[in-house]
Every structure is written in C-alpha cells, then in structure tokens.
Amino acid sequence: MAAKRNMSDRVSQMLYDKPGLDRSLRDMRNSMNEVNKILDKTAKITKKKKKG
C-alpha cells in the first residue's frame, strides 16, 4: 500500500513539475469520456432497434 501511495505522490510531483503533461493527461481523460458517451449513445440506439 505504501508503494502505491509513493507512486501516486511521484506522479503528482511529475504533474506539478510539468503542466504540459498534466494537460495531455486531462485531454486523454476528456477524450475517453467522449468515447464513453458515444458508446452509451450507440448502445441505446442498438437496444431501441432490437425492441422494434
């Protein structure tokens, strides 16, 4: 558990040192959210089609 906390601290420090990296990670997270939204929409559409 200590190793895990140490790792997250190191990552946080890296992000603090390099704002560009933080921005790219945030962009990655945002694009993942977009992908998930699209997948949810397509899942709903396919469910509707199956019912019809």
Backbone atoms as SQL, in Angstrom:
CREATE TABLE atoms (id INTEGER PRIMARY KEY, chain TEXT, resi INTEGER, resn TEXT, atom TEXT, x REAL, y REAL, z REAL);
INSERT INTO atoms VALUES
  (1, 'A', 1, 'MET', 'N', 0.846, -1.201, 0.000),
  (2, 'A', 1, 'MET', 'CA', 0.000, 0.000, 0.000),
  (3, 'A', 1, 'MET', 'C', 0.882, 1.251, 0.000),
  (4, 'A', 2, 'ALA', 'N', 1.950, 1.196, 0.798),
  (5, 'A', 2, 'ALA', 'CA', 2.857, 2.347, 0.865),
  (6, 'A', 2, 'ALA', 'C', 3.467, 2.625, -0.507),
  (7, 'A', 3, 'ALA', 'N', 3.785, 1.547, -1.223),
  (8, 'A', 3, 'ALA', 'CA', 4.385, 1.697, -2.551),
  (9, 'A', 3, 'ALA', 'C', 3.407, 2.402, -3.482),
  (10, 'A', 4, 'LYS', 'N', 2.135, 2.045, -3.368),
  (11, 'A', 4, 'LYS', 'CA', 1.109, 2.653, -4.218),
  (12, 'A', 4, 'LYS', 'C', 1.015, 4.148, -3.944),
  (13, 'A', 5, 'ARG', 'N', 0.986, 4.511, -2.651),
  (14, 'A', 5, 'ARG', 'CA', 0.896, 5.921, -2.279),
  (15, 'A', 5, 'ARG', 'C', 2.131, 6.658, -2.786),
  (16, 'A', 6, 'ASN', 'N', 3.305, 6.028, -2.636),
  (17, 'A', 6, 'ASN', 'CA', 4.555, 6.618, -3.078),
  (18, 'A', 6, 'ASN', 'C', 4.485, 6.886, -4.586),
  (19, 'A', 7, 'MET', 'N', 3.958, 5.922, -5.328),
  (20, 'A', 7, 'MET', 'CA', 3.852, 6.053, -6.780),
  (21, 'A', 7, 'MET', 'C', 2.942, 7.221, -7.139),
  (22, 'A', 8, 'SER', 'N', 1.792, 7.322, -6.493),
  (23, 'A', 8, 'SER', 'CA', 0.861, 8.408, -6.811),
  (24, 'A', 8, 'SER', 'C', 1.470, 9.756, -6.437),
  (25, 'A', 9, 'ASP', 'N', 2.237, 9.786, -5.338),
  (26, 'A', 9, 'ASP', 'CA', 2.926, 11.025, -4.968),
  (27, 'A', 9, 'ASP', 'C', 3.917, 11.415, -6.057),
  (28, 'A', 10, 'ARG', 'N', 4.641, 10.436, -6.562),
  (29, 'A', 10, 'ARG', 'CA', 5.629, 10.697, -7.606),
  (30, 'A', 10, 'ARG', 'C', 4.930, 11.223, -8.859),
  (31, 'A', 11, 'VAL', 'N', 3.816, 10.604, -9.221),
  (32, 'A', 11, 'VAL', 'CA', 3.062, 11.047, -10.397),
  (33, 'A', 11, 'VAL', 'C', 2.567, 12.475, -10.184),
  (34, 'A', 12, 'SER', 'N', 2.042, 12.755, -8.995),
  (35, 'A', 12, 'SER', 'CA', 1.554, 14.101, -8.693),
  (36, 'A', 12, 'SER', 'C', 2.682, 15.111, -8.828),
  (37, 'A', 13, 'GLN', 'N', 3.862, 14.746, -8.322),
  (38, 'A', 13, 'GLN', 'CA', 5.022, 15.631, -8.409),
  (39, 'A', 13, 'GLN', 'C', 5.395, 15.867, -9.871),
  (40, 'A', 14, 'MET', 'N', 5.356, 14.809, -10.682),
  (41, 'A', 14, 'MET', 'CA', 5.649, 14.937, -12.104),
  (42, 'A', 14, 'MET', 'C', 4.666, 15.908, -12.753),
  (43, 'A', 15, 'LEU', 'N', 3.387, 15.749, -12.421),
  (44, 'A', 15, 'LEU', 'CA', 2.363, 16.619, -12.999),
  (45, 'A', 15, 'LEU', 'C', 2.586, 18.061, -12.556),
  (46, 'A', 16, 'TYR', 'N', 2.996, 18.213, -11.290),
  (47, 'A', 16, 'TYR', 'CA', 3.243, 19.553, -10.767),
  (48, 'A', 16, 'TYR', 'C', 4.428, 20.190, -11.496),
  (49, 'A', 17, 'ASP', 'N', 5.443, 19.378, -11.776),
  (50, 'A', 17, 'ASP', 'CA', 6.636, 19.881, -12.456),
  (51, 'A', 17, 'ASP', 'C', 6.377, 20.175, -13.926),
  (52, 'A', 18, 'LYS', 'N', 5.503, 19.390, -14.549),
  (53, 'A', 18, 'LYS', 'CA', 5.278, 19.523, -15.993),
  (54, 'A', 18, 'LYS', 'C', 3.789, 19.766, -16.283),
  (55, 'A', 19, 'PRO', 'N', 3.371, 21.017, -16.332),
  (56, 'A', 19, 'PRO', 'CA', 1.957, 21.313, -16.600),
  (57, 'A', 19, 'PRO', 'C', 1.514, 20.766, -17.956),
  (58, 'A', 20, 'GLY', 'N', 2.430, 20.699, -18.929),
  (59, 'A', 20, 'GLY', 'CA', 2.076, 20.181, -20.252),
  (60, 'A', 20, 'GLY', 'C', 1.624, 18.733, -20.169),
  (61, 'A', 21, 'LEU', 'N', 2.316, 17.945, -19.327),
  (62, 'A', 21, 'LEU', 'CA', 1.956, 16.548, -19.140),
  (63, 'A', 21, 'LEU', 'C', 0.573, 16.467, -18.509),
  (64, 'A', 22, 'ASP', 'N', 0.325, 17.310, -17.526),
  (65, 'A', 22, 'ASP', 'CA', -0.979, 17.342, -16.871),
  (66, 'A', 22, 'ASP', 'C', -2.060, 17.633, -17.897),
  (67, 'A', 23, 'ARG', 'N', -1.791, 18.589, -18.781),
  (68, 'A', 23, 'ARG', 'CA', -2.776, 18.962, -19.789),
  (69, 'A', 23, 'ARG', 'C', -3.049, 17.781, -20.717),
  (70, 'A', 24, 'SER', 'N', -1.993, 17.088, -21.144),
  (71, 'A', 24, 'SER', 'CA', -2.191, 15.964, -22.059),
  (72, 'A', 24, 'SER', 'C', -2.969, 14.843, -21.369),
  (73, 'A', 25, 'LEU', 'N', -2.693, 14.614, -20.077),
  (74, 'A', 25, 'LEU', 'CA', -3.438, 13.591, -19.342),
  (75, 'A', 25, 'LEU', 'C', -4.908, 13.994, -19.238),
  (76, 'A', 26, 'ARG', 'N', -5.164, 15.275, -18.985),
  (77, 'A', 26, 'ARG', 'CA', -6.540, 15.744, -18.881),
  (78, 'A', 26, 'ARG', 'C', -7.237, 15.577, -20.235),
  (79, 'A', 27, 'ASP', 'N', -6.514, 15.900, -21.313),
  (80, 'A', 27, 'ASP', 'CA', -7.082, 15.723, -22.655),
  (81, 'A', 27, 'ASP', 'C', -7.414, 14.257, -22.901),
  (82, 'A', 28, 'MET', 'N', -6.498, 13.370, -22.490),
  (83, 'A', 28, 'MET', 'CA', -6.735, 11.942, -22.648),
  (84, 'A', 28, 'MET', 'C', -7.998, 11.526, -21.906),
  (85, 'A', 29, 'ARG', 'N', -8.135, 12.014, -20.667),
  (86, 'A', 29, 'ARG', 'CA', -9.308, 11.664, -19.861),
  (87, 'A', 29, 'ARG', 'C', -10.572, 12.189, -20.530),
  (88, 'A', 30, 'ASN', 'N', -10.500, 13.432, -21.048),
  (89, 'A', 30, 'ASN', 'CA', -11.663, 14.009, -21.720),
  (90, 'A', 30, 'ASN', 'C', -12.039, 13.197, -22.952),
  (91, 'A', 31, 'SER', 'N', -11.057, 12.796, -23.743),
  (92, 'A', 31, 'SER', 'CA', -11.359, 12.026, -24.949),
  (93, 'A', 31, 'SER', 'C', -11.934, 10.665, -24.572),
  (94, 'A', 32, 'MET', 'N', -11.459, 10.077, -23.473),
  (95, 'A', 32, 'MET', 'CA', -12.034, 8.820, -23.014),
  (96, 'A', 32, 'MET', 'C', -13.502, 9.017, -22.640),
  (97, 'A', 33, 'ASN', 'N', -13.802, 10.146, -21.975),
  (98, 'A', 33, 'ASN', 'CA', -15.187, 10.443, -21.615),
  (99, 'A', 33, 'ASN', 'C', -16.041, 10.572, -22.872),
  (100, 'A', 34, 'GLU', 'N', -15.502, 11.254, -23.891),
  (101, 'A', 34, 'GLU', 'CA', -16.232, 11.414, -25.151),
  (102, 'A', 34, 'GLU', 'C', -16.514, 10.042, -25.762),
  (103, 'A', 35, 'VAL', 'N', -15.496, 9.181, -25.794),
  (104, 'A', 35, 'VAL', 'CA', -15.664, 7.837, -26.351),
  (105, 'A', 35, 'VAL', 'C', -16.754, 7.090, -25.590),
  (106, 'A', 36, 'ASN', 'N', -16.733, 7.196, -24.262),
  (107, 'A', 36, 'ASN', 'CA', -17.747, 6.514, -23.451),
  (108, 'A', 36, 'ASN', 'C', -19.140, 7.049, -23.752),
  (109, 'A', 37, 'LYS', 'N', -19.272, 8.372, -23.924),
  (110, 'A', 37, 'LYS', 'CA', -20.577, 8.952, -24.263),
  (111, 'A', 37, 'LYS', 'C', -21.078, 8.389, -25.581),
  (112, 'A', 38, 'ILE', 'N', -20.183, 8.336, -26.581),
  (113, 'A', 38, 'ILE', 'CA', -20.562, 7.811, -27.902),
  (114, 'A', 38, 'ILE', 'C', -20.984, 6.356, -27.776),
  (115, 'A', 39, 'LEU', 'N', -20.216, 5.581, -26.993),
  (116, 'A', 39, 'LEU', 'CA', -20.560, 4.169, -26.810),
  (117, 'A', 39, 'LEU', 'C', -21.920, 4.034, -26.139),
  (118, 'A', 40, 'ASP', 'N', -22.201, 4.887, -25.160),
  (119, 'A', 40, 'ASP', 'CA', -23.506, 4.843, -24.494),
  (120, 'A', 40, 'ASP', 'C', -24.616, 5.132, -25.499),
  (121, 'A', 41, 'LYS', 'N', -24.409, 6.153, -26.326),
  (122, 'A', 41, 'LYS', 'CA', -25.423, 6.511, -27.328),
  (123, 'A', 41, 'LYS', 'C', -25.666, 5.352, -28.274),
  (124, 'A', 42, 'THR', 'N', -24.602, 4.760, -28.805),
  (125, 'A', 42, 'THR', 'CA', -24.770, 3.660, -29.757),
  (126, 'A', 42, 'THR', 'C', -25.423, 2.464, -29.069),
  (127, 'A', 43, 'ALA', 'N', -25.083, 2.241, -27.805),
  (128, 'A', 43, 'ALA', 'CA', -25.699, 1.128, -27.072),
  (129, 'A', 43, 'ALA', 'C', -27.205, 1.357, -26.955),
  (130, 'A', 44, 'LYS', 'N', -27.612, 2.581, -26.645),
  (131, 'A', 44, 'LYS', 'CA', -29.036, 2.901, -26.526),
  (132, 'A', 44, 'LYS', 'C', -29.735, 2.707, -27.870),
  (133, 'A', 45, 'ILE', 'N', -29.071, 3.156, -28.945),
  (134, 'A', 45, 'ILE', 'CA', -29.664, 3.029, -30.277),
  (135, 'A', 45, 'ILE', 'C', -29.855, 1.558, -30.624),
  (136, 'A', 46, 'THR', 'N', -28.839, 0.736, -30.375),
  (137, 'A', 46, 'THR', 'CA', -28.948, -0.683, -30.720),
  (138, 'A', 46, 'THR', 'C', -30.029, -1.349, -29.867),
  (139, 'A', 47, 'LYS', 'N', -30.162, -0.949, -28.597),
  (140, 'A', 47, 'LYS', 'CA', -31.217, -1.510, -27.751),
  (141, 'A', 47, 'LYS', 'C', -32.591, -1.160, -28.330),
  (142, 'A', 48, 'LYS', 'N', -32.773, 0.097, -28.743),
  (143, 'A', 48, 'LYS', 'CA', -34.051, 0.525, -29.320),
  (144, 'A', 48, 'LYS', 'C', -34.372, -0.280, -30.579),
  (145, 'A', 49, 'LYS', 'N', -33.361, -0.472, -31.433),
  (146, 'A', 49, 'LYS', 'CA', -33.578, -1.226, -32.668),
  (147, 'A', 49, 'LYS', 'C', -34.008, -2.652, -32.377),
  (148, 'A', 50, 'LYS', 'N', -33.387, -3.278, -31.369),
  (149, 'A', 50, 'LYS', 'CA', -33.724, -4.664, -31.035),
  (150, 'A', 50, 'LYS', 'C', -35.187, -4.766, -30.584),
  (151, 'A', 51, 'LYS', 'N', -35.652, -3.793, -29.801),
  (152, 'A', 51, 'LYS', 'CA', -37.027, -3.811, -29.317),
  (153, 'A', 51, 'LYS', 'C', -38.007, -3.706, -30.483),
  (154, 'A', 52, 'GLY', 'N', -37.696, -2.834, -31.444),
  (155, 'A', 52, 'GLY', 'CA', -38.595, -2.607, -32.582),
  (156, 'A', 52, 'GLY', 'C', -38.681, -3.853, -33.445);
